[in-house]
């Protein structure tokens, strides 16, 4: 018979310049840790050291149709997905949008 497993939270204090930077760092750490079966990156939250009772979600974590969870940042615009946009995808869109706006046609 398999023993029941308890759920634990690892608190890892970090120093960043602001909350947004802390959330970005948490997103990177959680994605890297997601290769470990014991981790649940969708539940990642960030709090200020003096207000640990006030937590800010890092990921959307909405349950999708196929039983998996959204990997986009909390409060994202658009549809939920398992695949975050890559840096070069976003950059290409920005370049295309700028080109379209500057076109006389």
N, C-alpha and C positions, 0 to 999 in steps of 0.2 A: 504494500500500500504506500502511496506517495504522500509525503508530509505536506501540509498546507504551507504556502509561502506568504510571508508577511510583506507588506509594501513599505519601503523606506524612502526618505527624501535626503539627498546629499546637498548640503548647503555649501557653496563654494564662493566665498567673498572675492570680489574683484574691484579694482579701482578704475573708473572711467571718468570722462569729463562730464557726462550727463546721462539721463535715463535712456535716451535714444541709442547712445553708444553702448550702454549696458545690454539693451535688448538685442542689438545687432550681434554683439559678442556672444550672448546666450544662444542665439540662433545658430551661429557657427559651431559652438561647442556641442549643442544638442544634435545637430546634423552629423557631426563627426562621431559622436557617441552612439548614434543610431545603429551602427554595425554590431553593437552588443545586444544580444537578445534580452538582457535584463533591463534595458532602458526603455522609457516611454517618452520620446522627445515631444510629442504633442501636448504633454502636460507641463511643459517648461514655463516657468513664470519668473519675473524679476521684481525685486522690491528694493526700496531704499533702505540702507542699513538701520536707520533710526525708525523706520515705519515698516517693519517686516510683515505686519498684518495686512498691509495694502499691497496686493500683488498685481502685476501687469502681465497679461498673457503674451507669449511670444508667437505662438502659432494659432491659426484659425481653429484647427482640430475638428471641423465639422465632419460628421459621418457621411461618407459618399455612398452611392448606390451599390457599389461592389464590396461594401463592408470595410473599406479602408478609409483613412482620414485625410483631410485637406492639409497640404504641407505649406500653404502660403502664410504670410504674416497675419497676425490678428488684425481685423479691421480692413482687410484688403478690399479692393474694388473688383468687380467682375465675378465670374464663375469660380467656384472652388475647383481645385485640381490637385493631383498627386505630384505634378511636375512644376516646380518654380521656374520662372523665366530665367534664362541664363543671361549673364552680363552682356554678351555680344548680341543676343537677341534684342535686349532693351536698347542697346546703343544703336543698332541698325534701325529700329523703329524711330528713334529720335532723329537720326540723320535723314531718314525718309520724310518724316514730318516737316523738318526744316526745309528740305528741298521742295516739298509740295507747296509750302507757304511762300517761298521766294519765287516760285515759278510765275511768269506773267500769264500763263494759261490757266 
